[in-house]
Amino acid sequence: MNHNDMMAAHDHSAHDHGAHDMSDGCSHGHAMVFHAGVQQEILFRGWETTTALELFGSAVAIFLASVLYEGFKYYREALHASAVTPTGDSQVNIAKNECGARGTCSGPAVVKYSMFSTAHIVQTFLHVIQSTVSYVLMLVFMTYNVWLCLALVLGLGLGYFFFGWKKSTVVDTNEHCQ
């Protein structure tokens, strides 16, 4: 079959290509390159910036959310550490052979949650919140707006500066993107 015959047989006049015309330069598509424009749709249709002041306000909100995200990660770790610290009235189970007959541990004790313990349910709920916020911040970064990306990264940096020095471990076991 001849290619020219196939092209002639397909009538393009029935299709409305005018609805997809972007010759006016106003494309509402998602930019896949870094840009520094002030017109930006952020996460939702209603969260759009059209002026530098609106973009600045959004960047401040994203900066604060990033700082709080780092604080939330530290809070989860501190809550977990306090939940697994053995106390006399603790509800967590500690194997008796790990601490000897007198209860004095020579090494770190292994603390085990039960699946339906309050501490594990709270940690699960907090994990869902942390994961959600993490992905929302990732979506903000994926706007590729330089100012919003910079606000997010600086917020994470400042948050780590404020909260990271208190961490008991160097490896962040709660981080999803490692």
TORMI-177898 format. One record per residue (C-alpha): residue in three letters; y, x, z. Coordinates in Angstrom, 1 decimal. Last residue first. Layout:
<recs>
@aa: ALA, y: Y, x: X, z: Z
...
</recs>
This chain:
<recs>
@aa: GLN, y: 7.2, x: 17.4, z: 50.5
@aa: CYS, y: 8.8, x: 14.1, z: 49.7
@aa: HIS, y: 7.5, x: 11.8, z: 52.4
@aa: GLU, y: 8.9, x: 13.6, z: 55.5
@aa: ASN, y: 7.2, x: 12.5, z: 58.7
@aa: THR, y: 5.2, x: 15.7, z: 59.2
@aa: ASP, y: 8.3, x: 17.8, z: 59.3
@aa: VAL, y: 7.1, x: 21.4, z: 59.7
@aa: VAL, y: 9.3, x: 23.3, z: 62.1
@aa: THR, y: 8.2, x: 21.4, z: 65.1
@aa: SER, y: 9.9, x: 20.5, z: 68.4
@aa: LYS, y: 13.0, x: 19.2, z: 66.7
@aa: LYS, y: 16.2, x: 19.4, z: 68.8
@aa: TRP, y: 18.0, x: 21.6, z: 66.2
@aa: GLY, y: 17.3, x: 19.0, z: 63.6
@aa: PHE, y: 19.5, x: 16.3, z: 65.0
@aa: PHE, y: 23.1, x: 17.3, z: 64.4
@aa: PHE, y: 22.6, x: 19.9, z: 61.7
@aa: TYR, y: 19.9, x: 17.7, z: 60.1
@aa: GLY, y: 22.4, x: 14.9, z: 60.0
@aa: LEU, y: 25.0, x: 17.1, z: 58.5
@aa: GLY, y: 22.7, x: 18.3, z: 55.8
@aa: LEU, y: 21.4, x: 14.7, z: 55.0
@aa: GLY, y: 25.0, x: 13.5, z: 54.9
@aa: LEU, y: 26.0, x: 16.4, z: 52.6
@aa: VAL, y: 23.0, x: 15.5, z: 50.3
@aa: LEU, y: 24.0, x: 11.8, z: 50.1
@aa: ALA, y: 27.7, x: 12.4, z: 49.6
@aa: LEU, y: 27.0, x: 14.9, z: 46.9
@aa: CYS, y: 24.6, x: 12.5, z: 45.1
@aa: LEU, y: 27.3, x: 9.7, z: 45.4
@aa: TRP, y: 29.9, x: 12.0, z: 44.0
@aa: VAL, y: 27.7, x: 13.4, z: 41.2
@aa: ASN, y: 26.7, x: 9.9, z: 40.0
@aa: TYR, y: 23.1, x: 10.4, z: 38.9
@aa: THR, y: 22.4, x: 6.8, z: 39.9
@aa: MET, y: 19.0, x: 8.3, z: 40.9
@aa: PHE, y: 20.5, x: 9.6, z: 44.1
@aa: VAL, y: 21.1, x: 6.0, z: 45.2
@aa: LEU, y: 17.4, x: 5.2, z: 44.3
@aa: MET, y: 16.3, x: 8.2, z: 46.5
@aa: LEU, y: 18.4, x: 6.8, z: 49.4
@aa: VAL, y: 16.6, x: 3.4, z: 49.0
@aa: TYR, y: 13.3, x: 5.2, z: 48.9
@aa: SER, y: 14.0, x: 7.0, z: 52.2
@aa: VAL, y: 15.4, x: 3.9, z: 53.8
@aa: THR, y: 12.2, x: 2.1, z: 53.0
@aa: SER, y: 9.9, x: 4.9, z: 54.2
@aa: GLN, y: 11.9, x: 5.1, z: 57.5
@aa: ILE, y: 11.7, x: 1.4, z: 58.1
@aa: VAL, y: 7.9, x: 1.3, z: 57.4
@aa: HIS, y: 7.4, x: 4.3, z: 59.7
@aa: LEU, y: 9.4, x: 2.6, z: 62.4
@aa: PHE, y: 7.0, x: -0.4, z: 62.2
@aa: THR, y: 4.0, x: 1.8, z: 62.3
@aa: GLN, y: 5.4, x: 3.8, z: 65.2
@aa: VAL, y: 6.0, x: 0.6, z: 67.2
@aa: ILE, y: 2.4, x: -0.6, z: 66.4
@aa: HIS, y: 1.0, x: 2.8, z: 67.5
@aa: ALA, y: 3.0, x: 2.8, z: 70.8
@aa: THR, y: 1.9, x: -0.8, z: 71.5
@aa: SER, y: -1.7, x: 0.1, z: 71.2
@aa: PHE, y: -3.7, x: -1.7, z: 68.5
@aa: MET, y: -5.2, x: 1.2, z: 66.7
@aa: SER, y: -5.9, x: 3.1, z: 69.9
@aa: TYR, y: -3.7, x: 6.2, z: 70.2
@aa: LYS, y: -5.4, x: 9.5, z: 71.0
@aa: VAL, y: -3.8, x: 12.4, z: 72.9
@aa: VAL, y: -5.3, x: 15.8, z: 72.4
@aa: ALA, y: -4.3, x: 18.0, z: 75.3
@aa: PRO, y: -2.6, x: 21.3, z: 74.7
@aa: GLY, y: -4.1, x: 24.2, z: 76.6
@aa: SER, y: -5.1, x: 25.0, z: 80.2
@aa: CYS, y: -4.8, x: 21.4, z: 81.2
@aa: THR, y: -4.8, x: 20.5, z: 84.9
@aa: GLY, y: -6.6, x: 17.2, z: 85.5
@aa: ARG, y: -8.7, x: 18.5, z: 88.4
@aa: ALA, y: -12.1, x: 18.0, z: 86.7
@aa: GLY, y: -11.1, x: 19.8, z: 83.5
@aa: CYS, y: -8.2, x: 18.9, z: 81.1
@aa: GLU, y: -10.0, x: 18.7, z: 77.8
@aa: ASN, y: -13.3, x: 17.3, z: 79.2
@aa: LYS, y: -11.6, x: 14.2, z: 80.3
@aa: ALA, y: -10.5, x: 13.1, z: 76.8
@aa: ILE, y: -7.1, x: 11.6, z: 77.0
@aa: ASN, y: -6.5, x: 8.0, z: 76.3
@aa: VAL, y: -3.0, x: 6.6, z: 76.0
@aa: GLN, y: -1.9, x: 3.9, z: 78.3
@aa: SER, y: 0.0, x: 6.3, z: 80.5
@aa: ASP, y: 0.4, x: 5.5, z: 84.3
@aa: GLY, y: -0.3, x: 9.0, z: 85.5
@aa: THR, y: 1.4, x: 10.6, z: 82.6
@aa: PRO, y: 0.2, x: 12.3, z: 79.4
@aa: THR, y: 2.9, x: 13.0, z: 76.9
@aa: VAL, y: 1.8, x: 11.1, z: 73.7
@aa: ALA, y: 4.4, x: 8.5, z: 73.9
@aa: SER, y: 7.2, x: 10.9, z: 74.7
@aa: ALA, y: 6.3, x: 13.0, z: 71.6
@aa: HIS, y: 6.1, x: 9.9, z: 69.4
@aa: LEU, y: 9.5, x: 8.7, z: 70.6
@aa: ALA, y: 11.0, x: 12.1, z: 70.0
@aa: GLU, y: 9.5, x: 12.3, z: 66.4
@aa: ARG, y: 10.7, x: 8.7, z: 65.6
@aa: TYR, y: 14.2, x: 9.6, z: 67.0
@aa: TYR, y: 14.4, x: 12.7, z: 64.9
@aa: LYS, y: 13.6, x: 10.7, z: 61.7
@aa: PHE, y: 16.2, x: 8.1, z: 62.7
@aa: GLY, y: 18.8, x: 10.8, z: 63.2
@aa: GLU, y: 18.1, x: 12.1, z: 59.7
@aa: TYR, y: 18.5, x: 8.6, z: 58.3
@aa: LEU, y: 21.7, x: 8.1, z: 60.3
@aa: VAL, y: 23.3, x: 11.1, z: 58.6
@aa: SER, y: 22.1, x: 9.8, z: 55.2
@aa: ALA, y: 23.5, x: 6.3, z: 56.0
@aa: LEU, y: 26.8, x: 7.8, z: 57.0
@aa: PHE, y: 27.1, x: 9.7, z: 53.7
@aa: ILE, y: 26.0, x: 6.6, z: 51.7
@aa: ALA, y: 28.8, x: 4.6, z: 53.4
@aa: VAL, y: 31.3, x: 7.4, z: 52.8
@aa: ALA, y: 30.2, x: 7.6, z: 49.1
@aa: SER, y: 30.7, x: 3.8, z: 48.8
@aa: GLY, y: 34.2, x: 4.0, z: 50.2
@aa: PHE, y: 35.0, x: 6.9, z: 47.9
@aa: LEU, y: 33.7, x: 4.9, z: 44.9
@aa: GLU, y: 35.8, x: 1.9, z: 45.9
@aa: LEU, y: 38.9, x: 4.2, z: 46.2
@aa: ALA, y: 38.2, x: 5.9, z: 42.8
@aa: THR, y: 38.2, x: 2.5, z: 41.2
@aa: THR, y: 35.6, x: 0.3, z: 39.4
@aa: THR, y: 32.7, x: 0.4, z: 41.9
@aa: GLU, y: 29.9, x: -2.0, z: 41.8
@aa: TRP, y: 27.8, x: -3.3, z: 44.6
@aa: GLY, y: 27.3, x: -6.9, z: 43.6
@aa: ARG, y: 24.6, x: -6.1, z: 41.0
@aa: PHE, y: 22.6, x: -4.2, z: 43.6
@aa: LEU, y: 21.5, x: -0.5, z: 44.1
@aa: ILE, y: 24.9, x: 1.0, z: 43.2
@aa: GLU, y: 26.6, x: 0.1, z: 39.9
@aa: GLN, y: 29.1, x: 2.7, z: 39.1
@aa: GLN, y: 32.5, x: 2.9, z: 37.4
@aa: VAL, y: 34.1, x: 6.0, z: 39.0
@aa: GLY, y: 32.7, x: 8.5, z: 36.6
@aa: ALA, y: 31.4, x: 11.9, z: 37.6
@aa: HIS, y: 28.2, x: 12.1, z: 35.6
@aa: PHE, y: 24.7, x: 13.5, z: 36.0
@aa: VAL, y: 22.4, x: 12.4, z: 33.2
@aa: MET, y: 20.1, x: 9.4, z: 32.8
@aa: ALA, y: 22.8, x: 6.9, z: 32.9
@aa: HIS, y: 21.4, x: 3.4, z: 33.4
@aa: GLY, y: 22.5, x: 0.9, z: 30.7
@aa: HIS, y: 25.6, x: -1.2, z: 31.0
@aa: SER, y: 27.0, x: 0.2, z: 27.8
@aa: CYS, y: 30.7, x: -0.2, z: 27.0
@aa: GLY, y: 31.3, x: 2.1, z: 24.1
@aa: ASP, y: 32.2, x: -0.9, z: 21.8
@aa: SER, y: 29.4, x: 0.2, z: 19.4
@aa: MET, y: 26.8, x: -1.1, z: 21.8
@aa: ASP, y: 25.3, x: -3.7, z: 19.5
@aa: HIS, y: 22.2, x: -5.3, z: 21.1
@aa: ALA, y: 23.3, x: -8.9, z: 20.6
@aa: GLY, y: 24.3, x: -8.1, z: 17.0
@aa: HIS, y: 20.7, x: -7.4, z: 16.0
@aa: ASP, y: 19.8, x: -11.0, z: 15.7
@aa: HIS, y: 16.6, x: -11.0, z: 13.6
@aa: ALA, y: 16.1, x: -13.4, z: 10.7
@aa: SER, y: 18.0, x: -11.1, z: 8.3
@aa: HIS, y: 15.5, x: -8.3, z: 8.8
@aa: ASP, y: 13.0, x: -9.6, z: 6.2
@aa: HIS, y: 9.8, x: -7.5, z: 6.2
@aa: ALA, y: 8.4, x: -7.7, z: 2.6
@aa: ALA, y: 11.0, x: -5.2, z: 1.3
@aa: MET, y: 9.9, x: -2.6, z: 3.9
@aa: MET, y: 6.2, x: -3.1, z: 3.2
@aa: ASP, y: 6.8, x: -2.8, z: -0.6
@aa: ASN, y: 8.8, x: 0.4, z: 0.0
@aa: HIS, y: 5.9, x: 1.9, z: 2.0
@aa: ASN, y: 3.5, x: 1.3, z: -0.9
@aa: MET, y: 0.0, x: 0.0, z: 0.0
</recs>
